[in-house]
Amino acid sequence: MKKPINWTARSLKDIDKITRFNSILYGVEKAILISNSIAQAVKILDNENFTDLGSVDKDFDYLSRNYRKIFYNHCKITYREGTTKIYICRVFDTRQNPNKNK
């Protein structure tokens, strides 16, 4: 069954931070293109054959649900599969301090 993708409030904040960070490095237009490409990249997860794409994200082992991660450019995208939706939980720019990804 195909499941729609749902971005959590936290993941939307993460995208906003990434956009602001990239706007300093590359300019506003390029930053928006990068963020849009991240949003397009996660659409592969709504295909029923790809919901287990990526590996288990060990950074979230302390939580009760199974979180998985995929990488796109400089970003680690953490998601989980719900009963009716795929939830994008975090988007982390891997150029940051890894302790910020908790």
Secondary structure, 3 states (H helix, E strand, C coil): CCCCEEECHHHHHHHHHHHHHHHHHHCHHHHHHHHHHHHHHHHHHHCHHHCCCCEECHHHCCCCCCEEEEEECCEEEEEEECCCCEEEEEEEECCCCHHHCC
